């Protein structure tokens, strides 16, 4: 999470033109799906926020309802094949992250008053080592 405020983003293009995954759950039991609708903003005192919209029928929706935190990860065009698989297959049917030749990466989110207020370890797929390589 360090340095995310210093990076320049084209926030009006990220959900529209880039490939993104929303992931929720624990480091052992989680699910992910592609997401194309969302927004960025700030709340009280400049705290960064992100809002994503996930259809209630999606398996990931259950994880979002049951957990306090989630991740949104953006990927380059080179990951299109892997993310297409992750967005069209259900995690109810097996380990779709493994099937997409991606791997889970644990991230320790350390928040502070001037940063995102989270202190949890979450899982997020990393497709850079799979078909994106």
TAKA-V484020 format. One record per residue. PSI is psi in whole degrees, -180 to 180 (* if undefined). Layout:
BEGIN
PSI, PSI
END
This chain:
BEGIN
-19, 136, 1, -27, -23, -21, 145, 132, 148, 79, -25, -6, -15, -52, -28, -39, -16, 167, 129, 150, 142, 133, 136, 156, -166, 180, -15, -40, 106, 170, 159, 153, 159, 151, 134, -1, 129, 179, 158, 153, -170, 150, 169, 111, 23, 19, 123, 143, 159, 139, 132, 155, 120, 129, 137, -22, -15, 141, -37, -30, -38, -42, -37, -38, -32, -11, 151, -23, 161, 165, 151, 121, 132, 142, 154, 168, -30, -15, 8, -43, -48, -45, -32, -40, -47, -30, -12, 2, 144, 140, -12, -27, -3, -169, 87, -25, -45, -43, -30, 4, 35, 176, 158, 137, 124, 138, 132, 113, 109, 114, 165, 178, -31, 5, -173, 127, 71, 143, 68, 161, 128, 163, 144, 137, 143, 106, 4, -30, -8, -131, -7, -18, *
END
